[in-house]
Amino acid sequence: MDIFEKIRSNRGALGQYSEVGDGYFMFPKLEGEIAPRMMFRGKKVLTWSLNNYLGLANNPEVRKADAEYAGQYGLGYPMGARMMSGHTSNHEKFEKMAAEFVGKESAYLLNYGYQGMVSMIDALVDRHDVIVYDSESHACIMDGLRLHFGKRFVYAHNDIESCEKQLQRATKLTEESGGGILVITEGVFGMAGDLGKLDKIAELKKKYNFRFLVDDAHGFGTMGPTGAGTGEHFGVQDKIDIYFATFAKSMAGIGGFLAGDKDIVTYLRFNLRSQIYAKALPMAMTLGAIKRLELIKAHPEYREKLWIIVNALQKGLREAGLDLGGTESPVTPVFMKVSLEQTTQLIYDLRENFNIFCSVVIYPVVPKDVVMLRLIPTAQHTLEDVEFTVNAFRELKRKVDNNVYPKVMADFSK
């Protein structure tokens, strides 16, 4: 079969909805300054869809610094990969700051979080090793697993008994192969907002020999007494062998970093293909990351304000009878039982009549005939925003409970 003909006949799990959802469900255009209120299809909407947790995207100090750094260096410097010609003292400065902040010996600045994770998994293991991972791991982890030539065992999401069972299988196999075991999970699961069982997995180190990698993209800056992440929240940061964070959330930027023992970080510096064969993070973004981290350390009130909004929103929604699943983080999912056709009607109602914009998650991420409306609170939202949203979702629930939404696809062309 011709490859293109195959693609045209099977557009994929999300692509199958492209004719009805493109530009509305998927690839919507939110325009204007990053803020709780932005423009969607020509009108202002209350936006709960941006991972700007601490409000740094439009923080005046951040915007001023970003403009200054871009004006001074442009976006081209430094040119080349860090191993060749793209390495600078400012990249090292951030690494020292990041390692100290998350309580690790050393850190390595990445040009992009997603590809950094993919390369890290690829570099850490060989065909003799076994990876044990959570079933709801992020796509970047899954893509890293695809590069692994050895065995990989998945455990049921956040199920420690299942995790231990897979560790037993992995231990038996590695005793024969001479390899090691890498356990991978997330600090905060970005879809449903529940926390990885970092404390329980760390406890398993007393029984099994493995190394522990945590993707804390949503936990960095939001979780823990200082914002150093979900490991700090659980008090097990020292049990995490490799800590990974991205700049796309709390840091409101591009890039990421990994942190761990100095000799392991040095090994990764010389073996991460996505860093060796790709351009270094531009200086403007590197200095911007330094500025952002300084602000996170100096202003705990950003995180405190975030949690005021998080707690008010989640409390209000639960009191209104809405199902938020098991979230323990700022990520606030709202689950409703509706058909796909009714989902389109509900979202159209939410955006066009209530003027609220949030992300929509459908099958296969959630079960069939279930929609997850994913709300992301930020330090920039207000308690008035929360009250307005809770009232709107209360009305949505009433409509769903009374089967008000018709079982036909909504017309987004209006």
N, C-alpha and C positions, 0 to 999 in steps of 0.2 A: 504493500500500500504506500502511496505517496505520503510523505510526512505531513505536508500541508493539508491534504485531504483528511488525514486522521485528526488533525487539530480542529478542522472545521466541523467534523462530526462529533467531537467530544471536547468542549471548551473548558472542562475542569469544574471543580466543586463550586468555585465562585463565578467563573466565566459563564456558566450556564444561565446566570441571571443578568448578564450584561445588557440584554436588550430591554429589560424592564427596570433595572436599577442603576444603570450607568448615569452618573451626574447627580443622583439623588441619594440612593442607598450607598453607592460606592463612588469614589472620586467626586464628592460634593465640593463646591468651592466656598470655603469660608474666607471672607475677605475683610481687610482692615487691620488695625493694630491688634496684636494678641491681647485679648482682654475678655472679661466675662460676657461682654456684649460685642458681637461682630455681625457682619452683613452676610446674609444667605439669600440668594435669589432676589436681591434688591431691597431686602428689609432687615431690620435689626432683630437678632435673636439672642436669647440668653443661652450662652454656650457652656456646656458641661463636657466637652470632648477633648480638652487639651491637657497634656501631662505637665503643664507649667505649675507644678505643685506649690512652689515657694514664691511664685510671682516674679521670678528673676528675668523673664523674657523682656519685660518692659520696665524693669527697675531702672530709675534714672542713672544710677552709678554704672550699671552694666551697659546701658545704651551709650553713655558718654565714653566709656572705656572701649567698647567695640568700635565706635566711630574713630576714636583716636588711633587704635591699633591698626585698623584697616587703612586709615590714611597714611600712617607711618610706614607700614610694611606691604600694603596691598594684600592680595590673597594668593600670590604666587610663591612667596618666600616662606620657608626654604624650599628649594627645588630638589626633587629626588627623594628616594627612600632614605630613612635615617641611617641605615648601614653604609650608604654610599656618600651622600652629600646633604642630607636633610636633618642632620642631628644638631641641636643647639643647647646652650646652657639653660635656656628657659624651659625646654622640654624636661630637662633633668630637674629643674626647680619645681615644676609641678609634681613630678614623680616623688620627690622627697616630701612635699607637702601632703600628697595623697596617702603615702605609706604611713606617715605619722598619724594622719586623721583616722584611718581605719585600723590602726594598731598592728601593722605588719612591718617586716624588716625592709622591704623593697617594693617598688611598684614600677609598672611600665605603661607609658602613655600610648594609646591606640588611635589610629587614624579614623576608625569607625568601629562602633561597638559590635554590630552583627558579625562582620567578617573577622573581627578579633576573636570572638568566641569560637567561630568555626575553625579557625587556624589553631587556637589553643588546644581544642580537643584533638585535632589531627596531630599536633606536636607532642602531646602528653603520652599517647598510647601507641603501642605497636600490635602486631597480630597475635602476640602471646597474652596480651592484657584483656581484661573484661571490664565493660562499662555497665554499671547499674544506674538506672535513671527513672525519674518520675514520669508517669504516663502523660502528664499535661505540661511537659517541658516546652519552652518556647521554640519557635521555628529555627532560630539560630543554633540551638542545641541539637535539634533533629538533623539539621544539615551537617553539623559537625560529626554526628553519629554515622551518617551515610559514608563518610570518608574512612571510617574505622574498618580494618580488615579482620579484626578479631570478633569475638562474641560480644553481644550486648543483651542485657536482660532488663526488661521494663517491669516496674512494680506499680500496683494500683495506686492512684493518686492519693498521696499523703497517708497511705496505709503502711504503718510501720511493720506489722506482721508480714505483709507482702514484701516489703523491703528486706526484712531479715531473711525471708525464704530465698530471695534472689541472691543475697549475699552468701548464703550457704551453698547455693549452686555455683556461684562465681568462685568461692573459696576452693571447692572441690576441683573445679576445672583448672584454676591457676596452680594448684598443687601439682598437677600433671604437666602443665605447659611451662611452668617456671615464670609466669607473668605476674602482674599485679592487678589491683582492682581500683577503679575510679568510680566514685559515687557522685552523681550530678543531680542537683535540684535547684529550685529558685527560692529566693528569700520571700518575695511577694509575687504571687501568681497574678499576672497583669490583667487577665480576663475577669476572674471571679473574686479577686482581692484577698483570698485566703493566704495564710503564711505557710511556707514550707516548714516541715517539722524538724527544724535545724537542731533543736535541743535533743530530740529523740534519736535522730541519726547520729549526732555526736556521741551520744551515750553508747551506741553500737560499736564505737571504736574500742571499747573495753573488751569486746568479744571477737571482733574481726579486724583483720589487717587491711585497711583501705585508705585511700586519699580522698578528700572531700572538696568538691568544687561547687561554689554557690554563685548563681547568676542573681545579682541583687539590683537589677535595673530600676525597679520601682521602689526598692527599700532605701537606696542611698539618698540621704538628704531628708527623708521622711520618717524613718523608723529609728528607734533607739534614743536614749537620753540626749545625745549630742547630734543625732542625725547620721551617725556613722554606719547605720544600716541594721538589717534584720538580725545579723549575728550579735550586734551590740544589744538589740532588743531582748534577745534570749540569754544574753550573757555567755555566749559560746564563740565569740569572734576568734579566740585563740585555737579553737578546734577546727576552724575552717582553714584548709590548707591553701586554697587559692580562692581569693575573693575577686569578683568581677562586678564592675559598675559601668553604666553608660552615662553620657552627658545629655541624652535626648529627653530626660524627664526633669528632675529637680534642677539640673544645671542649665536647662534651656539652651542647649547648644548641639554640637556634633562632636563625636569622638567617644572615648571611654578609657578605662584603665583596668589593669589586673594587678593584684598585690599578693605577696606571699613571702616565703623564705628567699633570702638574697640569692642563693645559688640556683634555685629553681627559676626565679625571675630572670637571672642571667642566661640560663639555658633557653628560656622562651624568647628572649631578645634575639638570640642567634638562630632560632628555629621557626618563628612564626612567619609562614610564607606570605600572608596577607600584609605583613609589615615590611618584610625584606624586599618584596617585589612590587610595592605600591608606595605612593607619595606620602611623606610625613604630614601630620596634622599642620595646617598653615599656622604661621606665627600669630596672626590675629586671633585665631581660635585658641591657641595655646595660652597666650596671655589672657584671653577672655576666660579660660577655664581657671586660671590662677585667681583672677578677680572674683569669679563666682564662688570658688571655694573659700576665699577670704571672707566673703559676705556670709556664707553659710555658717562659718565658725564664729563670726562676730555678732550675728543677729539671730539668736535662738527664737526671737519673737516671730520670725517668719514661719517657723515650724509650729510654734504655739498657735498662731492665728489659723494656719491650715487645719489643725486638729479641732479648733473651735467650730469651724465650718463643717468638717467631717462628722463630728459627733452630733451636731445639730441636724444635719441632713439625714444621717442614718437613723437617728432617734425618731425624727418626724415621719420618715417613710415607713418605718416599722410600726409606729403607732397608727398610721393610716391603713395598716393591714397588708402592706406590700412585702413580698418575699425577696430578701437581700442575700439569700444563701448563707454562706459561712464567712463573709468578709471580716477581716480583722485589720484592715489597712484603709488608706484613703480611697482606693478603688471601690466604687459603689455600684454593684450590679443589681438590676431590678428584673426579676423573672416573671413572665406572664405566659399563660397557656392560651395561645391563639394560633390559628393556621397561618401559613405563609401569606395567603391573600389578605387575611385580617391584619397581619403585621404591617403590610403596606398601607392599609387604611389608618391604622393606629399611628404610624410614623408621620403620615401626611397630616393627620389631625394635630399631633404634637408640635410639628414644625410650622404649619401654616396657621393654625387657630390659637395655639397656646404660645407660639413664638419661642419654643424651647428646642435647642439643638443638642443632641447627644448621640453617641455612637450606637449602632445597631448590630447585634450579633445573632446570626441564625444558624440553622443546621448547615454543615455538620459539626460546628463548634459546640452547639447545644443540641439537645434532642429535637426530633421533629415535633412540630406544633408547639414549640416553645420559642419565645423571643427573649433575648437579654438586652435590656437598655442599660448601657454602661455609662455611669456618671463619674466624672473625675473632678472632685472639689479642688479648689486652689485657695491660697492665702488671699487672692484678690477678690474672691466672692464675698458677699455680705449676707448677714442673717435675713435681710429682706429678700435676697435671691433665693435663699433656702425656703422661706415661707411660701413664696410664689410657686416654687417648683413642687413642694409637697402638696399644695392645693391642686395643682395641675395633675399630678400623678394620682391623687385621690379620685379625681374625676375620670381619668383614664381607667382606673380599676373598676369604677362603677360601670363604665361602658362595656368593659370586657366581661364583667360578671353578668351583665344583662344582655350579652350577645348583640350589642348595638352595631358593631362594625360588620358590614356586609362581606361575604366570602367571595369577593371579586378583587382583582388587582386594582389598586388606586391609579388614577390618571395623573402622572407627574408633569404632564405637559401644560397644565393649567397655569 
